[in-house]
Amino acid sequence: MGRSLVIYYSRAGENYVAGDIVSLEVGNTEIAAKAAAEIAGADIFEVRPEREYSPNYSICCKEAKGETDEGARPPVAEYPDVEGYDTLIVCYPCWIGTMPMFMFTLLEGIPTAGKKILPLCTNEGSGMGKSESDIREACPDADVAYGLPVRGCEARSARPDIERWLRENGVV
Ligand SMILES: Cc1cc2nc3c(=O)[nH]c(=O)nc-3n(C[C@H](O)[C@H](O)[C@H](O)COP(=O)(O)O)c2cc1C
């Protein structure tokens, strides 16, 4: 056990939840990330992409797909200071089968060598997608644990799963 930092991105607004387009006041990943931080007694950092995505679901999907297809690295407003943290709990929504592209910008822009990374991915059916292997590639000298996929529409009831996963990985 050491110090842990939760790093998360979540997009409130229109989203695809259990087959319908609904407007979320608080994003799914934010709910899961805050639960993880509470359980782990971790600090928390919210990732802000420099350019916001459309609150409209289908426009956002087009924006995200373009970036994913290109392998873009969109800038983020700020990087967390990860010195002093042994474990990074990285929480994000599955976008087009992996992490949002600016999450790569973030992970590639902070020192992760020797740190443990726990990926948590909220999704509507893709599970972790290929985000776990993508994180291993982006952070080759980190110890990337197996990820926890959380069904977005079940984020509020995922607490026991999150707790078990944190325990299995020695965070609590
Ligand atoms: C741009 C975009 C792309 C998405 N792509 C996928 C996907 O490939 N697979 C999947 O299962 N869900 C996908 N989703 C659904 C989200 O992963 C899911 O609703 C997630 O819980 C949203 O988290 P948030 O509310 O924290 O932003 C996508 C949603 C958006 C907005």
The ligand as an SDF file (V2000), in Angstrom:
LIG
                    3D

 31 33  0  0  0  0  0  0  0  0999 V2000
  -17.7970    9.5270  -28.0010 C   0  0  0  0  0  0  0  0  0  0  0  0
  -18.3010    8.2840  -27.3530 C   0  0  0  0  0  0  0  0  0  0  0  0
  -17.8510    7.0430  -27.7930 C   0  0  0  0  0  0  0  0  0  0  0  0
  -18.2730    5.8690  -27.1530 C   0  0  0  0  0  0  0  0  0  0  0  0
  -17.7800    4.6650  -27.5860 N   0  0  0  0  0  0  0  0  0  0  0  0
  -18.1260    3.5300  -26.9200 C   0  0  0  0  0  0  0  0  0  0  0  0
  -17.5830    2.2680  -27.3060 C   0  0  0  0  0  0  0  0  0  0  0  0
  -16.8030    2.1320  -28.2530 O   0  0  0  0  0  0  0  0  0  0  0  0
  -17.9550    1.1730  -26.5990 N   0  0  0  0  0  0  0  0  0  0  0  0
  -18.8220    1.2530  -25.5290 C   0  0  0  0  0  0  0  0  0  0  0  0
  -19.1100    0.2210  -24.9280 O   0  0  0  0  0  0  0  0  0  0  0  0
  -19.3470    2.4510  -25.1420 N   0  0  0  0  0  0  0  0  0  0  0  0
  -19.0180    3.5780  -25.8070 C   0  0  0  0  0  0  0  0  0  0  0  0
  -19.5380    4.7850  -25.3980 N   0  0  0  0  0  0  0  0  0  0  0  0
  -20.3970    4.8330  -24.2030 C   0  0  0  0  0  0  0  0  0  0  0  0
  -19.6000    5.2870  -22.9890 C   0  0  0  0  0  0  0  0  0  0  0  0
  -18.3930    4.5700  -22.8530 O   0  0  0  0  0  0  0  0  0  0  0  0
  -20.3750    5.0950  -21.6910 C   0  0  0  0  0  0  0  0  0  0  0  0
  -21.6500    5.6740  -21.7810 O   0  0  0  0  0  0  0  0  0  0  0  0
  -19.5980    5.7030  -20.5070 C   0  0  0  0  0  0  0  0  0  0  0  0
  -20.1050    5.1650  -19.3070 O   0  0  0  0  0  0  0  0  0  0  0  0
  -19.6970    7.2280  -20.4730 C   0  0  0  0  0  0  0  0  0  0  0  0
  -19.0010    7.6990  -19.3600 O   0  0  0  0  0  0  0  0  0  0  0  0
  -19.1040    9.1980  -18.8620 P   0  0  0  0  0  0  0  0  0  0  0  0
  -20.5520    9.4560  -18.5200 O   0  0  0  0  0  0  0  0  0  0  0  0
  -18.2500    9.2370  -17.6500 O   0  0  0  0  0  0  0  0  0  0  0  0
  -18.5820   10.0850  -19.9340 O   0  0  0  0  0  0  0  0  0  0  0  0
  -19.1750    5.9520  -26.0520 C   0  0  0  0  0  0  0  0  0  0  0  0
  -19.6500    7.1980  -25.6380 C   0  0  0  0  0  0  0  0  0  0  0  0
  -19.2260    8.3590  -26.2680 C   0  0  0  0  0  0  0  0  0  0  0  0
  -19.7400    9.6920  -25.8100 C   0  0  0  0  0  0  0  0  0  0  0  0
  1  2  1  0
  2  3  1  0
  2 30  2  0
  3  4  2  0
  4  5  1  0
  4 28  1  0
  5  6  2  0
  6  7  1  0
  6 13  1  0
  7  8  2  0
  7  9  1  0
  9 10  1  0
 10 11  2  0
 10 12  1  0
 12 13  2  0
 13 14  1  0
 14 15  1  0
 14 28  1  0
 15 16  1  0
 16 17  1  0
 16 18  1  0
 18 19  1  0
 18 20  1  0
 20 21  1  0
 20 22  1  0
 22 23  1  0
 23 24  1  0
 24 25  2  0
 24 26  1  0
 24 27  1  0
 28 29  2  0
 29 30  1  0
 30 31  1  0
M  END
$$$$
